[in-house]
Amino acid sequence: MTRKSVLTAAALALPAPFLVAGAARAVAGGEVSPPLTPYCDDGDDPTPAQMEGPYFKPNSPRRTSLVEAGTIGTRLTVTGHVFGLDCRPLPNVLLDFWQADANGGYDNLGYRLRGHQFTDASGAYRLDTIVPGLYPGRTRHLHVKAQAPNRPVLTTQLYFPGEPRNSTDTLFDPELLMAVRTVDGGRAASFDFVLNVASGPTPTPTGTAPGGTWAAGTAYPVGAQVTYGGLGYRCLQAHTAQPGWEPPRAPALWAPA
């Protein structure tokens, strides 16, 4: 089952409050929020492209936090992974983010709320920013360009569930909804990109990690407890463990117990 088929099935099933196995869930306004990261399966459709818009600027600074001294707005952390078509994580993918400030304005003179980064060895990324404001004609959204090494650029936008303007914004695409939750100090979101890229072979799972119970190839449910490197961890999101997603390296998946 692909993200596209999940969303299609959910749209047909509404107003049912949720779908089988938690693959997607209905939210305010009849939208469907995609599953938490990581979500991918062999043969999943690539992430849809969207228009760049008039506010992109090249040469943004390399950074994972767009929050500077004096930045006003609700704090937002976005995490996830970038996968190829075969559902293998892609390292060294360039992700370039830009967005409106809390008042709906873009910095066209400098680089406020603009920045780029690269996915790590496990294909993961993290962005610390603020919830963007609204401006005429658009719902809340983040802009992003994603490019695997020596591959074409994907330009798209990410959206927030439950926004009243989602139903009136002609660009809004439910396949680009982030999974968003309220946390202490702000909001946390997740989204996995799937690029039209065939990636390399997946490392063979290696069994039990040294000094712990975490094991690659194991399907962990939410709340599962493991140890790794002498420390305990609690599973935040259901997933099948892969090399590179060990608890210390995957804060989107594991939290200290």
C-alpha positions, 0 to 999 in steps of 0.5 A: 500500500502506498501513501497515494493509495492510503490517501485515496482510500481515506478520502473515499471512506470519510467521515470515518475517524480513522483507517485500518492499522493506523496508516492514515487518520482523518483530521479537521476539515476532512483531510488525511494526515500521513503516517509519522516518519518513517513511512515508505514501502517498495514502489511508493510514489515519489513526493509530488512536486509543487510550484516554486513561487516568487520568493525562492533565493539561491545561496541560503546559509547552511544550517538546521535551525532557522531560528535567530535572535529576535525570531517571533513565532511558535517554535516548530521542529520538522523531522523525517527521512528521504527515501528512494523509490526502493524505500532505501534511505538516501544520504547527502540529499540537499534540502533547501527550506524557505518560508514566511515569518509569523506575519506572513512576510518573506525576507527578500533582502536577506536570509531570515527563515531560509537555510539548507542542510544535507541528510545524514548517513541514515537519510534523516533530517531535522529543521528547527523553525517557526510556524509560518504565518498566513498571507492572502490566497495561501494556507500555511506552508513550508517551501523545500527543494530536495536534490539527491547527489547528481539527480534532478531537483524536487521542488515542493511545499509542505502543509499543516493539517486542520488549517481552515484555508486548506480547503480554499488554497488551490495549491493545497495537496493532501499528499503533502500534509505533515503529521503535526502534534503539540509539544512543550514549547511549540509544535513538532512535525514529521514528513518523509520525502520519496525521491524518484531515485534508485538507491544502492543496496541496503546493508544486511541487518546485523542482529543485536547491537553491542551492549544492548537489545536494539536489533536491526530488522526488528519491527518495534511498536510505539512504546517498545523499550530497548537498550543500546550502548548501556542506555534505555530508549522508548520507541516513539513511532512504529517502524522496522529498525534499519542500520543507521537508525540506532536510538542515539542517531534517530531522535524521531524514532527513540527517546531516552526511557 
